[in-house]
Amino acid sequence: MADSFDLVVIGTGPGGYVCAIRAAQLGLKVAVVEKNGTFGGTCLNIGCIPSKALLHASEEFEKAAHHFAELGIEIGAPKLNLPRFMAFKDEGVEGNVKGVEFLLKKNKVTAFRGVGRIAGPGKVEVSGEGGKQAIETRAIVIATGSDVTRLPGIEIDEKTIVSSTGALKLAKVPGKLVVIGAGVIGLELGSVWRRLGAQVTVVEFLDRITPGMDGEISKNFQRILKKQGMEFLLSTKVTKVEKQKGGLKVTVEPAQGGEAKTLDADVVLVAVGRVPFTDGLGLDEAGVRRDDRGRVEVDDHFQTNIPGIYAIGDVIRGPMLAHKGEDEGVAVAEIIAGKAGHVNYDVIPNVIYTSPEVASIGKTEEELKQAGIAYKTGKFPFTANGRAKANKTTEGFVKFLADAKTDRVLGCHIIGTNAGELIHEVAVLMEFGGSSEDLARTCHAHPTLAEAVKEAALAVEGRAIHM
């Protein structure tokens, strides 16, 4: 007889394992299906966690090489031990995936190892080393995440032509690294290898980096990265990557057509986005509808057109962010358990973990203009912040966008040290429908970088104190 559950979650990335744990907390009998050897999905194994470890380690390396002296700390030139550098990254990954395994066991979630396929409403088939196993369930949640987007004619071998996966485990620092795509992944990983000594050139099809980001922030972000040593070829497309004896030849030309030229590279990183991963799930056979971008279509309660089959995370609409998937996992678990689950998509922070970091939440100026919404702006630079000046981390600024009539905060954009942490007080403010005045009148400790957030809120009404 088939095992029977209240809920089966296919995939144990941030969305999937959080969904399973929340459902178990609510008293449901829960199982997860995982095709890989470890839990945690792309994020914990080959995405968010390892990349942040490399970002941190490379930043420390650069500080030792270039910034310790100005603090009065005199050391010799640091030497990179790349195997140990990578081991540091792997230790962080191992700690996180073991943590997820512990949490699933703690919450009595049954784990099935193998490839999951929907065999029909209420039925999941798992194909593993021991053969096929049938599972019966009241509800199914698809949480299979996403995969890298490929470029036609450019074959990723994860050695010299790599995706983000290969870029996390290069055997040596490339002399020349060409990054295709100026989005989050390309800029983060490009900045890692730039700090370690690579000459990095970023090729972007559009006329700006970080599409979708507030334009003023994006412009300043590119200026800072260029000052750090990264080169940019915007409005440019890659038409060919050829392997030759001495390395790679990358052919590029203007995005709208024109004269081609070639770039030399030791490694090419393809970072042009991600696509939903739904291969082998049996969605077509089950009758589950997908949109023209391959995303699973769901209603406001995360249910597909087939009753009892739900989907969350990267396989559905919305930003491909781990924390978005986590919140959806909690919401759908609560809905399946008969409670009210909800995700506020207007208050989802987005962070780029470069140095300095870039963080945003809510609307950009461009979006407000396009929607015809009257707004006020408040900005405050870190050059005027006491803590930033003392620490010599003065790059960047905080930018508030508030409704011109009600003063309700519509968005906030930060470029600067610890931006990814600072953005969250604005997230809480926006979740409660707060105004810039509310934050401006909230006492902030001195000296902190967070004072720049308060000053930007004050600047909405033109009354910043330190500017």
ChimeraX attribute file (.defattr): number of C-alpha atoms within 10 A of each C-alpha:
attribute: neighborCount
match mode: 1-to-1
recipient: residues
	/A:1	7
	/A:2	12
	/A:3	10
	/A:4	17
	/A:5	18
	/A:6	19
	/A:7	27
	/A:8	32
	/A:9	28
	/A:10	29
	/A:11	25
	/A:12	30
	/A:13	26
	/A:14	27
	/A:15	31
	/A:16	32
	/A:17	29
	/A:18	23
	/A:19	31
	/A:20	32
	/A:21	25
	/A:22	20
	/A:23	27
	/A:24	22
	/A:25	15
	/A:26	15
	/A:27	11
	/A:28	18
	/A:29	20
	/A:30	26
	/A:31	27
	/A:32	26
	/A:33	27
	/A:34	24
	/A:35	19
	/A:36	14
	/A:37	9
	/A:38	16
	/A:39	27
	/A:40	27
	/A:41	25
	/A:42	20
	/A:43	17
	/A:44	24
	/A:45	22
	/A:46	19
	/A:47	17
	/A:48	16
	/A:49	21
	/A:50	25
	/A:51	25
	/A:52	18
	/A:53	20
	/A:54	23
	/A:55	23
	/A:56	16
	/A:57	19
	/A:58	20
	/A:59	18
	/A:60	14
	/A:61	18
	/A:62	17
	/A:63	14
	/A:64	18
	/A:65	16
	/A:66	11
	/A:67	15
	/A:68	14
	/A:69	13
	/A:70	9
	/A:71	9
	/A:72	8
	/A:73	9
	/A:74	11
	/A:75	10
	/A:76	8
	/A:77	10
	/A:78	12
	/A:79	10
	/A:80	13
	/A:81	9
	/A:82	15
	/A:83	13
	/A:84	10
	/A:85	14
	/A:86	18
	/A:87	13
	/A:88	15
	/A:89	22
	/A:90	19
	/A:91	12
	/A:92	16
	/A:93	23
	/A:94	15
	/A:95	11
	/A:96	17
	/A:97	19
	/A:98	14
	/A:99	13
	/A:100	21
	/A:101	17
	/A:102	12
	/A:103	15
	/A:104	23
	/A:105	12
	/A:106	11
	/A:107	17
	/A:108	16
	/A:109	21
	/A:110	15
	/A:111	18
	/A:112	19
	/A:113	18
	/A:114	20
	/A:115	20
	/A:116	29
	/A:117	22
	/A:118	24
	/A:119	18
	/A:120	17
	/A:121	17
	/A:122	20
	/A:123	18
	/A:124	25
	/A:125	21
	/A:126	23
	/A:127	18
	/A:128	15
	/A:129	9
	/A:130	9
	/A:131	8
	/A:132	12
	/A:133	16
	/A:134	18
	/A:135	20
	/A:136	21
	/A:137	22
	/A:138	17
	/A:139	21
	/A:140	27
	/A:141	27
	/A:142	28
	/A:143	31
	/A:144	29
	/A:145	30
	/A:146	20
	/A:147	16
	/A:148	16
	/A:149	14
	/A:150	16
	/A:151	15
	/A:152	8
	/A:153	9
	/A:154	14
	/A:155	13
	/A:156	16
	/A:157	10
	/A:158	19
	/A:159	16
	/A:160	20
	/A:161	22
	/A:162	21
	/A:163	25
	/A:164	19
	/A:165	17
	/A:166	18
	/A:167	24
	/A:168	21
	/A:169	20
	/A:170	18
	/A:171	12
	/A:172	10
	/A:173	17
	/A:174	20
	/A:175	16
	/A:176	21
	/A:177	24
	/A:178	27
	/A:179	27
	/A:180	24
	/A:181	26
	/A:182	26
	/A:183	21
	/A:184	21
	/A:185	25
	/A:186	26
	/A:187	24
	/A:188	22
	/A:189	22
	/A:190	25
	/A:191	25
	/A:192	26
	/A:193	24
	/A:194	23
	/A:195	22
	/A:196	20
	/A:197	15
	/A:198	21
	/A:199	20
	/A:200	26
	/A:201	22
	/A:202	24
	/A:203	23
	/A:204	25
	/A:205	20
	/A:206	16
	/A:207	11
	/A:208	19
	/A:209	25
	/A:210	22
	/A:211	13
	/A:212	13
	/A:213	23
	/A:214	20
	/A:215	16
	/A:216	13
	/A:217	22
	/A:218	18
	/A:219	14
	/A:220	15
	/A:221	23
	/A:222	19
	/A:223	12
	/A:224	16
	/A:225	17
	/A:226	13
	/A:227	10
	/A:228	13
	/A:229	15
	/A:230	20
	/A:231	16
	/A:232	20
	/A:233	21
	/A:234	18
	/A:235	17
	/A:236	23
	/A:237	21
	/A:238	21
	/A:239	16
	/A:240	15
	/A:241	20
	/A:242	14
	/A:243	13
	/A:244	8
	/A:245	5
	/A:246	9
	/A:247	14
	/A:248	22
	/A:249	19
	/A:250	18
	/A:251	16
	/A:252	21
	/A:253	19
	/A:254	16
	/A:255	16
	/A:256	9
	/A:257	11
	/A:258	10
	/A:259	7
	/A:260	13
	/A:261	12
	/A:262	15
	/A:263	14
	/A:264	18
	/A:265	25
	/A:266	20
	/A:267	25
	/A:268	28
	/A:269	26
	/A:270	27
	/A:271	25
	/A:272	21
	/A:273	17
	/A:274	14
	/A:275	18
	/A:276	22
	/A:277	18
	/A:278	20
	/A:279	9
	/A:280	11
	/A:281	19
	/A:282	17
	/A:283	17
	/A:284	11
	/A:285	10
	/A:286	15
	/A:287	13
	/A:288	19
	/A:289	15
	/A:290	18
	/A:291	11
	/A:292	6
	/A:293	11
	/A:294	15
	/A:295	20
	/A:296	26
	/A:297	19
	/A:298	21
	/A:299	10
	/A:300	9
	/A:301	17
	/A:302	23
	/A:303	22
	/A:304	21
	/A:305	16
	/A:306	14
	/A:307	13
	/A:308	16
	/A:309	23
	/A:310	25
	/A:311	30
	/A:312	30
	/A:313	28
	/A:314	26
	/A:315	25
	/A:316	24
	/A:317	16
	/A:318	13
	/A:319	14
	/A:320	18
	/A:321	19
	/A:322	20
	/A:323	16
	/A:324	23
	/A:325	28
	/A:326	20
	/A:327	23
	/A:328	26
	/A:329	31
	/A:330	23
	/A:331	23
	/A:332	27
	/A:333	28
	/A:334	19
	/A:335	17
	/A:336	23
	/A:337	18
	/A:338	10
	/A:339	12
	/A:340	12
	/A:341	19
	/A:342	16
	/A:343	18
	/A:344	10
	/A:345	12
	/A:346	14
	/A:347	21
	/A:348	18
	/A:349	21
	/A:350	20
	/A:351	19
	/A:352	19
	/A:353	24
	/A:354	24
	/A:355	22
	/A:356	21
	/A:357	19
	/A:358	27
	/A:359	25
	/A:360	28
	/A:361	23
	/A:362	20
	/A:363	21
	/A:364	23
	/A:365	22
	/A:366	14
	/A:367	14
	/A:368	16
	/A:369	12
	/A:370	9
	/A:371	9
	/A:372	9
	/A:373	13
	/A:374	12
	/A:375	20
	/A:376	18
	/A:377	20
	/A:378	22
	/A:379	23
	/A:380	26
	/A:381	22
	/A:382	23
	/A:383	17
	/A:384	16
	/A:385	24
	/A:386	18
	/A:387	19
	/A:388	20
	/A:389	14
	/A:390	10
	/A:391	9
	/A:392	14
	/A:393	16
	/A:394	20
	/A:395	18
	/A:396	22
	/A:397	24
	/A:398	28
	/A:399	27
	/A:400	29
	/A:401	27
	/A:402	26
	/A:403	19
	/A:404	14
	/A:405	9
	/A:406	11
	/A:407	19
	/A:408	20
	/A:409	29
	/A:410	26
	/A:411	25
	/A:412	29
	/A:413	29
	/A:414	29
	/A:415	27
	/A:416	24
	/A:417	22
	/A:418	17
	/A:419	26
	/A:420	20
	/A:421	12
	/A:422	19
	/A:423	23
	/A:424	17
	/A:425	14
	/A:426	28
	/A:427	22
	/A:428	12
	/A:429	17
	/A:430	21
	/A:431	14
	/A:432	10
	/A:433	13
	/A:434	19
	/A:435	19
	/A:436	28
	/A:437	18
	/A:438	16
	/A:439	20
	/A:440	21
	/A:441	11
	/A:442	9
	/A:443	9
	/A:444	16
	/A:445	9
	/A:446	11
	/A:447	12
	/A:448	13
	/A:449	23
	/A:450	20
	/A:451	21
	/A:452	28
	/A:453	32
	/A:454	26
	/A:455	28
	/A:456	29
	/A:457	32
	/A:458	23
	/A:459	23
	/A:460	25
	/A:461	16
	/A:462	14
	/A:463	14
	/A:464	18
	/A:465	11
	/A:466	11
	/A:467	14
